[in-house]
Amino acid sequence: ISNRDFGDHYEVRNYLGIPVKIMQLSDMFSHKLCALLDRNVLTSRDIFDCHFLMQKRTPLNKEIVEKRMNTDLPDYLQRCIDTIEKMNEKRMLSGLGDLMDEETKRFVKTRLKQDTIALLRMYREFPILN
């Protein structure tokens, strides 16, 4: 539970007959993107999650990213690209491998880094915003 206010948006969804307030997907994605560089260490799970959401063309909440990271969106996305480019490919499965089937493991080892960088470049040049 966080008390920080970033202007998040919520919606009510029904779960087993109980109305539950959940964060909108664009806001969740924006926070996950911020987590890439906001943690002490770059984690494979953040890269994997961001790749998944970008591949689905999930919109971003530009205001959340800019407020949390104190920079404009294109500059932040470039910092993400630069950081991921420096990551050692041998670390890509760290923290993920036990949760994946063999095909997904192969993808993470061989394509995740490059595909994520390509998607970040696309979002930097042509952002999908809510």
Summary of the structure (lengths in Angstrom):
residues: 130
radius of gyration: 15.5
end to end distance: 24.1
largest distance: 46.8
contacts: 349
relative contact order: 0.17
helix: 59%
strand: 11%
